[in-house]
Amino acid sequence: MFLFGGFMAKKIILSLVLFIVIYGICTAQTAEKVEEIINSEFLSKGQACYLIGTATGKVNDNESYDEAFKSYSDLKMFKNASANEPIKLAEFSNLVLQNAGSRGGLWYRVTKTPHYALRYFKLKGIVRQNAVGSEPITIAQAFDILAKIEIADNLEGEIRNEKK
């Protein structure tokens, strides 16, 4: 009885949900590309566009990173950028937020800039409060953000359903 209401049960459930979310994200892409992404030190802009694009259906999983990057070339933050450059934490936050079901905070909705996307993620506890937006994002950080966004979206949906 104590196990199901206690901290340990919450930890087990959270770990299971994280595994399912990461598995779901990875199965949307081809195994070769996911392996290539995982073996990278930092996530490139093309790889980030590929991950987000295939998860949302905007990009086919057989497209290259350059083609995925071109699908998002209309974003202001990608002007004069290359698909091979490492993506910064603030840019990744903006890319995720523009493709997630979440609307973001007031300033983000007004500006749609990486700065306010990262600020929103900090306020929601998705990234650390002391995270620096100009630093390149690691693969682990990217998957952590994607998993937390998925969990947050699912919880918001459950809360909305309970209120009905």
N, C-alpha and C positions, 0 to 999 in steps of 0.2 A: 504494500500500500504506500509506504513512504517513498519507494523508488519512483513511482509514477508521478508523484506530486513534487518531487524534490529537484534539486539542482542537477543531479546526475542524469535524470530522464530528459531534462531540457537540453543538456549537452549532447546526449545520444541522438535525440531528434534533430537538433541543429546540424550535427555531423552528417546524418543521413540525408537531410535536405540539401546540404552543400554538395554532397557526392552526387545526388540526383541532378542538381542544377548543372554542375560541371560536366557530368556525363551527357546531359541533354545538349549543352552548348557544343561539346566536342563531336557528337554524332551528327550534327548538322553539317560539318565540314568533312572533307576527305581526310583519311588517316595520315597520308603523307604530309599534307599541309599542316595539320595539327602538330605532328611530330616535329616538323621544321620550325614551327612557331615556338613550341616548348623548348627546343634546343637553342633558341636565340637568347642572347644575354638581355637585350632590350627589345621591346615591341616596336616595329617600324610602322609608319603611317599606313603603308599598304597592307601590312598584316592586320592592323587594327580595323581598317575598313573591311577587310575580308571577314574577320571574325564577326563584326557587327552586322555587316551586309548579309552574310549567309544565315545568321541567326534570325534576322528580320525578313528574309526573303527578297531583299533588294538586289543581292548578288548571287549568281549561281555558284555552287561549290566547285565547279570545274574551271572557273575563271582564275586568272593570275592575280597577283597582288597589285600589279599596275592597273589592270582592268577594274579591280575593286576600288582602287584609289580614284580612278577617273569617275566612278559612279558618285563619288562624294566631292568632286572637284568644284562644285558650285558653292561649297562652304567657304566663307571668307577666310577662315583660319588656314585653309590649304592653298591660298593663292601664293604663287611663287614657291611652292614646296615640292618636294620629291617624295615618291612612294617609299624610297629606301631610307629616308631620314628617320631617326628615332622619334616617336611621338611623345610629347610632354604630357605630364599628368593632367594639366588643365585642359589640354586639347582632347585627350582621351575622355575626360569627364564630359566635355561638351558633346563629343561624338556619341557617347552612350546616352546622354540625356536627350539629345535630339531624336534618338531612335527608340527610346523607352516609352512606356505608357505614362510615365510621370510627367507632370507639367513643369516641375521645378518651382523655385521661389519667385516672388514678385519681380525682383531685379533681373533674374534670368529670363523670365517671360518677356520683359521689355527689351533687353539687349541681345539675348542669345549669344553671349560671349563666353569663352573658356573660363575667364576669371570668376564669373558668377555661377557657372556650372560647378566648378570646384568648391566655391563657397557653399553652395547648396549641399553638396556631398559631405562637406565638413559638418554642417549643421545637422544633417541626418545621421551622422556617425558612420557613413560609408567609407570615408577616408579619415586618417588621423588629423587632429586639429593642427598639428605642426607640419603637415605635408607641404612641400614646396611645389607649386604648379609648374615651374620652369625645368624641373628635373625629368629626365627620361623615365618612362614607366617600365618596370620589370614585368616579366610574364606572370609571376606570382601575384603582383599587385593588380594586374589586369583581370585575371580570373577571380580574384577576391572581390573586386568591384562588381563584376558581372554577376557573381553569385549573390552578393548582398542586394543588388538591384532586383534580381529575380525574387528573392525572399521577401523584400519590402513590397513589391507589386502584388505578390500572392497574399500577404497579410492585409494589405489595403483592400483587396477584393473580398477577403473573408469578413473584414470589419463592415464593409458596405453591405454585404449579404446579411449579416447579423442584424443590422439596423432596420432592414426591411420588414 
